[in-house]
Amino acid sequence: MTLRSLSNLDFARLGADAVAYLRPVVMNGALAFSIHAADGTPIGAAPNADLAAAAIRQHDMEPMLVH
């Protein structure tokens, strides 16, 4: 099987238990970072990217940045 043959759902599940992503958002007028599971489910937020990445690593996952 190649990556090109994966469905969107299969691709979203790839590494679902090992990866979480963070993306910049504006919350209450200030820059913050939302934390999402690999499938897009929101699982948290942090005031900056370093804290978001630390929270992700605390749960034995690897942070990925989405811009």
TAWOSUL-V633016 format. One record per helix or strand. SS is the DSSP state (helix for helix, strand for strand). FROM is the first residue (numbers start at 1). TO is the last residue. Records with the same first field share a line. If there is no record, write none. Layout:
SS->FROM-TO + FROM-TO
This chain:
helix->3-5 + 8-13 + 49-58
strand->19-27 + 30-37 + 42-46 + 62-66
